[in-house]
Amino acid sequence: MLIRPAADDFRVVGDALGRVFLATAAAALLPVVWAIIGREWHPLGSFVLMVGVFVAVGGFLVAISRQKSDPLKTAQRGLDWSHGMVVVAVAWLVVPAVGSIPFVLSGHFASPVDAYFDAMSGLSTTGLALVADLDHLASSINFWRHLLHFLGGQGIIIAALLLFAGKGGTTLFHGEGREDRMLPSVQSTAKAIWAVSFLHLAVGVVALSAVASVILGYSWNRALFHGLMIFFAAFDTGGFAPQSTSIGYYHSATFEAVTAVLMVAGALSFGFHFRLWSRSDRRYTGRSKRVDVSDRDANSRWSLLKNLESRAIITTFLLTLGFTLVGLAAMGAYSSVTGLSRQGFFQLLSAHTGTGFATVPSAEMAGWVGLAFGGMAVAMALGGMASSTAGGVKALRIGLTVRAITDEVRGDLLPDGALVDDSYYQFGRRRLTAEVARSAMVVSLLFVALYLIGAAIGIVYDVPLQSALFESVSAGANVGLSVGVTDQAMPVLLKLTYIVEMWLGRLEFIAAFVLVGFIYAWVRGR
Amino acid sequence: MRRLLTLAASATFLVVLLAPPALAIDVTAKELIDDGAEYDGMTVTVVGELIGDYGQRRGGYTWTQLNEDPYVVEPIARDGRPAGGNIGIGVMVPSPLMEGLDAPGRYRQVGPLVSLTGVWKYHDPARHGESFLHVAELALVRRGEALSEPPDWAALVGGAALMVGGALMLYARRRSEQST
């Protein structure tokens, strides 16, 4: 029997949602400042309106969600697992809706659906775009587009946790598709994630701006602008760019190289970053029982390469790169080895990390067939590491699924009674239980289903099979590469399909399913 | 006779030297993007708006972007309607040709409309697979223009009112908590 959510459940959810909106309002003040400094008065009004809506909605929810003191109750109700999931799922629908206000008022979008599409694309770090005349867009709105990547990639929930630390943080944390808690508390982990992000922000922006200024010859303020925008989009594996020709605008191998480093950094899990830059593993293993530190090399940075996830992502990257390069060579797309290598490597890296930057036009990429198409599509579908800003199935799930299958086969081949080693290495030795394997396989299958459903809807609208599949995978895996299907002229239902794909892919399904269950229980429960 | 032949040869040489623009094919940026391989190595002429940045690099060349899309005629900041994405190509222009041009197209700035003639390089091996127009000649068609956009007072006032409203609700809740 379904139990209808009680008034207290709504209060708990409303209070947490209100706090998330208030945290987002604080972040949304940044483009206000940008517009004032840049004297962009028209966009300024739209940003003030957006902040006002966030504050009003957040303040209203927090105000009405106050639980009445009851002397019979020993404690106020806190956020439990299902509440946390509902909060995350709703926040990821409402934040882009309010965040699209400046887009709608800019005049650069044909409809509010298009504006919502871009806001969802930004927040989910996808990078597909329906903006019209991007090359004349106000710099403050461009900044907001890219800041959405940063907020989505680093986690608006994590930001809210830092601002309003309280009960239920763990469920909010997991609801955003993050599984890797590096430090004992969620708050300290959230701080560590933002510390890693700001360190990369400083180094990344300086490096990109230096290249843009010294090598590309841009004025210092324009170099800084490009450096900041591309950093947000690369490190958060987003894919928006300040110019319509994406990274191809810069015509520079050096700029691409720096961008590539940032894309890789974005596709690594925060746990990987944290251990890479920590002096010792003891800081996080000392108080945690999750990791078996008996491994002799557990404190070595090289042990990171032993991780099942690291080996899985290196293997899939090399395989898909090989497919793509061989495919491009077979097509005769490039007349030189260096051209083939540079262009093939960059597009594939962009696809596998889930970034979505391109140095070739989408019309040209639409002509990539055979192995080149296969390599790109598979790379997009697989994605980066778990608990990173990248989307897709994720390398850890691929590794676990392959490992579970090979263990099963080995078990069948060995004599009866022989024991199969069912452990794997991931920041220490762990057991591959049936539950872990099943969980990895279920989510992997859900992603495959998502890609196929999106492609099927594209085909219904007469999009060719290859293009429909490519675009659906790109949306569902939060990549952002396009072969030209994503366009203002595409049917509204297809736009909505990709919006749902971006949302589901970013939340990795569970939070969305819990929200549906919560609504169903509210309607049909007793 | 020899003098006559020398004169004729010199005249022919001069004609060939000064002739390239006349031999150029008129194309659109979209044609170069969609069928880039067909025009590889050919001298073409494209008309469009210079966009983004003038990146002056070593070697005496300036890199920028040439857009040829509906916004060249009707920018959104001047009541143009959304009409799809931008259509642009990379262009490499000898820096002396860029002298005196207005700022490139950006927010509130319509870039100069120019006619560029040069060789279309498709997946150029010398630049590791990049595609761009290597410009030899630039002709200004229309000067750039600064645009203005008035403040959106309704949004500004509405947003400020909502902020005050939200803050008051939070204040009321805090007061209520303190009183219980």
Interface residues (C-beta under 8 A of the other chain):
Chain A: L22 E40 W41 H42 L44 G45 S46 F47 V48 L49 M50 V51 G52 V53 F54 V55 A56 V57 G58 G59 F60 V62 A63 R66 S69 L105 S106 G107 H108 F109 A110 D114 A129 V131 A132 D133 L134 D135 H136 L137 A138 S139 I215 L216 G217 Y218 S219 R222 H226 Q243 S244 T245 G248 Y249 H251 A253 A333 Y334 S335 S336 T338 G339 L340 S341 R342 Q343 T359 V360 P361 A363 E364 D487 Q488 A489
Chain B: I33 D34 G36 I51 G52 D53 Y54 G55 Q56 R57 T62 W63 Q65 N67 D69 Y71 P75 I76 A77 G80 R81 P82 A83 G84 G85 N86 I87 G88 G90 M92 G105 R106 Y107 R108 Q109 H123 D124 P125 R127 H128 G129 E130 S131 F132 E149 P150 P151 D152 W153 A154 A155 L156 G158 G159 A160 A161 L162 M163 G165 G166 A167 L168 M169 L170 A172 R173 S176 E177 T180
